Amino acid sequence: MFKILRFLWAAYVSLNESGQIPSSVTDNYDALLSSTLRNYQPKLKDNITRGNKFIAWLDSKGRTRKIGGGHQIAEPLMHTQNNTADIYRGYGLLDTTPQDGITTAFYDWAQLSVSITISRLEERQNSGKAKILDLLQAKTMQSEVSLKEMLNNCLVAGKITAGSAQERVVARTGRMDSGASGPLPIGAIIDVTVARSVALGNINGGTYSFWRNQATASTASTFVGYKNEMNQIYNNCGKGTGGFPDLALGTQIAWETYWLSLTTQERYIINDKKTVDILGGSDALAFRGTAFIWDEVCPDPDTSFNPVDAIGTNSNATIYFINSEAISFVTDSETDFITTDFVRPENQDAKVAQVLWMGAVTCNNRRKLGVLSSISQTIVA
């Protein structure tokens, strides 16, 4: 795409070189840069979302959606069954007792941005038919990588305050706007302390037992014990309707320990093309019905370890068991990694455009999610 635009721009310039005044060249550069960035936006969005294994997995399961704004994002929940379900025959009476058991969780929007800036000095240093587009391409790639990393840190690592064990994982906050919160991380939705008195989606899991995930602190010292604990948390997540986890996301040590526990006779590497493409070619291990992957920023809340902020001690390992039917990645339909036009600040000799995202991670059934924490890093047999 960039090559085509360079060719068109070169043709345009060659036809209009004579008689141009400097300000019109600047205006043409601004328009060219804005339109080029706008045309690249779909690829930019695809690169960012597919570059995040968690989002890519949810998208493959149909768990990403767009909505048209609103004050908050509403997720309907069913916390008890309909007790009028019964067996009858002929003229037998039917139970018409009014039923409750339906409520709604509400989630706040989160916003992310990254700026693409080009100073007049850079513009003049890269003046010419193709150089300015090369500069834009380099700066766009830089912004793409930065936003991709920040989004992954928000969703996987979250934020942990240094302190005692089993600290709560919370949303990351803005660097310039400390009152702004990012999307909910996995560790906030799947808490190592299931009855923690804190609201998620405006519902307090400490008060309402239906709004608690599964959690086990590992005590295993052998491969057999480790896999048995994985089986138990997997089965606990599968109780009731709604199925079992389909994704396991853990720390590098948790993944490697599981790898070492497998025998050569077991078929454990997921190599079907669809799954490999979804997870970006990563080595996904099969654990029952899940694809088990690892992420370098996955925290261990039991020891308050968060690698992004260099908090805590990396002494244990963690695995999150995720049922994609219980989690959604929601974006605002008008702010889905959109790009703005280049504009000139009044106090700088430069031009700036932004890539903007507005969305949230939501949950509709915490009982289908689980975490195995405090996994020993020294299991070898």
C-alpha positions in Angstrom: 0.0 0.0 0.0 2.8 2.4 0.9 4.5 1.7 -2.4 1.4 2.5 -4.4 0.9 5.8 -2.5 4.5 6.7 -3.1 4.0 6.2 -6.8 0.9 8.3 -6.9 2.5 11.1 -4.9 5.5 11.1 -7.1 3.3 11.4 -10.2 1.3 14.2 -8.5 4.4 16.2 -7.6 6.0 15.8 -11.0 2.9 17.4 -12.6 2.7 20.3 -10.2 6.3 21.2 -9.4 6.4 24.5 -11.3 4.9 27.5 -9.5 4.2 25.9 -6.2 4.6 28.0 -3.1 6.1 26.4 0.0 2.9 26.5 2.1 1.0 24.5 -0.5 3.7 21.8 -0.3 3.2 21.7 3.4 -0.6 21.4 3.0 -0.1 18.6 0.5 2.2 16.8 2.9 -0.4 17.1 5.7 -3.1 15.7 3.5 -0.9 13.0 2.1 0.2 11.8 5.6 -3.4 11.9 7.0 -4.9 10.0 4.0 -2.0 7.4 4.1 -2.4 6.8 7.8 -6.2 6.6 7.4 -5.8 4.0 4.6 -3.5 1.9 6.8 -5.9 1.9 9.7 -7.6 -1.5 9.0 -4.2 -3.2 8.8 -3.1 -1.3 11.9 -6.1 -2.6 13.9 -5.6 -6.2 12.6 -1.9 -6.2 13.5 -2.7 -5.0 17.1 -5.6 -7.4 17.8 -4.0 -10.4 16.2 -0.7 -9.7 17.9 -2.4 -10.2 21.3 -3.0 -14.0 21.8 -5.8 -13.4 24.4 -7.8 -11.1 22.0 -7.1 -13.3 19.0 -8.4 -16.3 20.9 -11.6 -14.5 22.0 -12.1 -13.3 18.4 -11.8 -16.8 17.0 -14.5 -17.9 19.4 -16.9 -15.0 18.4 -16.3 -13.2 21.7 -15.4 -9.8 20.4 -18.1 -7.3 19.5 -18.6 -3.6 18.8 -21.3 -1.4 20.4 -22.3 2.1 19.7 -21.1 3.9 22.8 -23.2 4.5 25.9 -22.4 5.4 29.5 -21.3 1.9 30.5 -21.3 -1.6 29.0 -24.0 -3.9 30.3 -23.6 -7.7 30.6 -26.7 -9.6 31.5 -26.1 -12.4 34.0 -28.0 -15.5 35.1 -27.2 -16.3 38.7 -29.9 -18.8 39.5 -32.0 -21.2 37.4 -35.7 -21.0 36.6 -37.4 -23.1 39.3 -40.6 -23.5 37.2 -38.9 -26.2 35.1 -41.0 -29.4 35.8 -42.4 -32.6 34.4 -46.1 -32.7 33.6 -48.7 -34.8 31.8 -52.0 -34.0 30.1 -54.0 -31.5 32.3 -51.4 -31.4 35.0 -50.8 -28.0 36.6 -47.9 -25.9 35.2 -45.8 -23.7 37.6 -46.1 -20.0 36.7 -44.3 -18.6 39.7 -42.5 -15.4 38.7 -38.8 -15.9 38.6 -35.9 -13.7 39.4 -32.3 -14.8 38.9 -31.3 -12.3 36.2 -29.2 -9.3 36.9 -26.7 -7.1 35.0 -23.0 -6.3 35.4 -21.9 -2.9 34.3 -18.4 -2.1 33.0 -16.7 1.2 32.5 -15.1 2.2 29.2 -11.3 2.3 29.0 -9.4 4.4 26.5 -5.9 4.0 24.9 -3.9 6.2 22.6 -0.6 6.6 20.9 0.7 9.6 19.1 2.5 9.8 15.8 4.5 13.0 15.5 6.6 14.5 12.7 8.6 17.7 13.3 9.2 20.2 10.6 12.9 19.4 11.0 12.2 15.7 10.3 9.9 16.7 7.4 12.6 18.8 5.8 15.3 16.1 6.4 13.0 13.7 4.6 11.7 15.9 1.9 11.3 14.4 -1.5 9.0 12.1 -3.4 9.2 9.0 -1.2 11.2 9.9 1.9 8.3 11.4 3.8 6.2 8.2 3.3 9.2 6.1 4.5 9.3 8.3 7.6 5.6 7.9 8.2 5.8 4.1 7.8 8.6 3.9 10.3 6.8 6.0 12.9 3.5 4.1 12.3 5.3 0.8 12.9 6.8 2.2 16.1 3.4 3.3 17.3 1.8 0.0 16.4 4.4 -2.0 18.4 4.1 0.4 21.4 0.3 0.2 21.5 0.3 -3.6 21.0 2.7 -3.9 24.0 0.6 -1.6 26.2 -2.6 -3.4 25.4 -1.0 -6.7 26.3 0.3 -5.3 29.6 -3.2 -4.0 30.4 -4.9 -7.4 29.7 -2.4 -9.9 31.0 -0.2 -8.2 33.6 -2.5 -5.6 35.1 -1.1 -3.7 38.1 -0.2 -5.0 41.5 0.7 -2.9 44.5 3.8 -4.1 46.3 2.8 -5.6 49.6 1.8 -8.9 51.2 0.9 -12.1 49.4 -2.3 -12.4 47.4 -2.5 -8.8 46.5 -5.3 -7.8 44.1 -4.6 -7.4 40.4 -6.1 -4.1 39.2 -6.3 -2.2 36.0 -3.3 -0.3 34.9 -3.5 3.5 35.1 -2.4 6.3 32.8 1.0 7.8 32.9 0.0 11.4 32.3 -3.6 10.9 33.6 -3.3 8.8 36.7 -7.0 8.8 37.3 -7.6 7.0 34.0 -7.9 3.2 34.1 -7.2 0.7 31.3 -9.3 -2.4 30.5 -9.7 -5.0 33.2 -6.8 -7.5 33.3 -7.3 -11.3 33.5 -6.1 -11.3 37.1 -8.8 -8.8 38.2 -11.5 -11.0 36.8 -10.0 -14.3 37.9 -8.9 -13.4 41.5 -6.7 -15.6 43.6 -8.8 -14.6 46.6 -12.3 -15.6 45.4 -14.3 -14.0 48.3 -12.4 -10.7 48.2 -14.8 -7.9 49.1 -14.4 -5.8 45.9 -16.9 -5.0 43.1 -16.3 -6.2 39.6 -18.9 -5.0 37.1 -20.6 -3.3 40.1 -21.2 -6.7 41.8 -19.3 -7.6 44.9 -17.9 -11.2 44.9 -17.5 -11.1 48.7 -21.2 -10.6 49.1 -22.6 -12.8 46.3 -21.1 -16.3 46.0 -22.4 -16.7 42.4 -19.9 -14.0 41.4 -16.7 -15.9 42.4 -14.2 -17.7 40.2 -12.4 -20.9 41.0 -9.0 -20.7 42.6 -6.4 -23.2 44.0 -3.1 -22.5 45.6 -0.7 -25.3 44.5 1.1 -27.5 46.9 2.4 -29.9 44.3 6.0 -31.1 44.4 5.7 -33.7 41.6 4.6 -33.8 38.0 1.7 -36.1 39.0 0.6 -33.7 41.7 0.9 -30.7 39.4 -1.2 -32.3 36.7 -3.8 -33.5 39.2 -4.2 -29.9 40.4 -4.6 -28.7 36.8 -7.3 -31.4 36.4 -9.2 -30.3 39.5 -9.3 -26.6 38.6 -10.3 -27.5 35.1 -13.1 -29.7 36.3 -14.3 -27.1 38.9 -14.6 -24.6 36.1 -16.6 -27.0 34.1 -19.3 -27.7 36.7 -22.8 -26.7 35.7 -23.8 -25.5 32.2 -21.6 -23.4 30.0 -18.8 -25.9 29.3 -15.1 -26.1 30.3 -12.1 -23.8 29.8 -10.8 -23.6 26.3 -7.7 -21.5 26.9 -5.0 -21.8 29.6 -2.7 -18.8 29.9 0.2 -19.0 32.3 3.7 -18.0 33.2 6.7 -19.3 31.3 7.7 -21.6 34.2 4.2 -23.0 34.5 4.2 -23.9 30.8 7.7 -25.4 30.9 6.9 -27.5 33.9 3.9 -28.9 32.2 6.0 -29.6 29.1 8.5 -31.5 31.1 5.8 -33.6 32.8 4.5 -35.0 29.5 5.8 -38.3 28.1 7.0 -38.8 24.6 4.0 -41.0 23.8 1.5 -38.2 24.6 0.2 -36.0 21.8 0.6 -32.6 23.3 1.6 -30.1 20.7 -1.4 -28.3 19.0 -0.3 -28.0 15.4 -3.6 -27.6 13.4 -3.2 -24.6 11.1 -6.2 -22.6 12.4 -5.0 -22.6 16.0 -1.4 -21.9 15.1 -2.6 -18.9 13.0 -4.8 -17.6 15.7 -2.1 -17.7 18.4 0.5 -16.2 16.1 2.6 -19.4 15.6 3.2 -19.9 19.3 3.7 -23.3 20.8 0.4 -24.2 22.3 0.2 -27.3 24.4 -2.9 -29.4 24.7 -4.3 -29.8 28.2 -7.6 -31.7 27.9 -9.9 -29.2 26.1 -7.6 -26.2 26.4 -4.8 -24.6 24.4 -2.1 -23.9 27.0 0.1 -20.8 26.2 2.4 -18.6 28.2 3.0 -14.9 28.3 6.2 -13.2 29.6 4.1 -10.6 31.5 1.8 -13.0 33.3 1.9 -12.1 37.0 1.8 -14.3 40.2 -0.5 -12.5 42.6 0.3 -15.0 45.4 3.7 -13.4 45.7 2.7 -10.0 44.3 5.0 -10.5 41.4 4.4 -8.4 38.3 7.2 -8.4 35.7 6.1 -5.3 33.9 6.6 -3.1 37.0 9.4 -5.2 38.5 7.3 -5.7 41.7 7.6 -8.8 43.9 9.8 -11.8 43.6 9.5 -14.3 40.8 9.4 -17.4 43.0 6.1 -19.1 41.9 4.1 -19.7 38.7 0.5 -19.2 37.7 -2.0 -20.5 35.2 -5.3 -18.9 34.4 -8.1 -21.2 33.0 -10.4 -19.2 30.7 -13.7 -20.2 29.2 -14.2 -17.9 26.3 -17.9 -18.0 26.7 -17.6 -16.1 29.9 -15.4 -13.2 28.7 -15.9 -10.6 25.9 -13.6 -8.0 24.3 -15.9 -5.0 23.6 -15.0 -2.0 21.5 -16.7 1.2 20.7 -17.8 1.1 17.1 -16.5 4.6 16.4 -13.2 4.2 18.3 -11.7 0.9 17.2 -8.0 1.8 16.8 -9.0 4.7 14.6 -6.5 7.3 13.3 -7.0 11.0 13.4 -5.8 13.6 10.9 -2.4 15.3 11.4 -2.7 18.7 13.1 -0.2 21.3 14.2 -0.1 22.2 17.9 0.0 26.0 18.4 3.2 25.8 20.4 5.2 23.3 18.4 6.8 23.2 15.0 5.4 19.7 14.3 2.3 17.8 13.3 0.6 15.1 15.4 -1.9 12.3 14.7 -3.3 9.8 17.2 -4.4 6.2 17.1 -7.3 5.8 19.5 -9.1 2.9 21.1 -12.1 2.7 23.4 -13.4 -0.5 24.9 -13.4 -3.0 27.7 -13.0 -6.6 28.8 -16.2 -7.9 30.3 -17.3 -11.1 32.1 -20.7 -12.7 32.4 -19.9 -15.8 34.5 -16.9 -15.8 36.8 -17.7 -19.4 38.0 -16.5 -20.7 34.6 -13.0 -19.2 35.2 -10.2 -20.4 37.4 -6.6 -19.8 38.5 -3.9 -22.2 39.8 -1.4 -20.1 41.6 1.7 -20.6 43.8 3.0 -23.3 41.5 6.5 -24.4 42.5 9.3 -23.5 40.1 11.4 -26.5 41.2 9.3 -29.5 40.2 11.5 -31.8 38.2 9.9 -35.2 38.4 
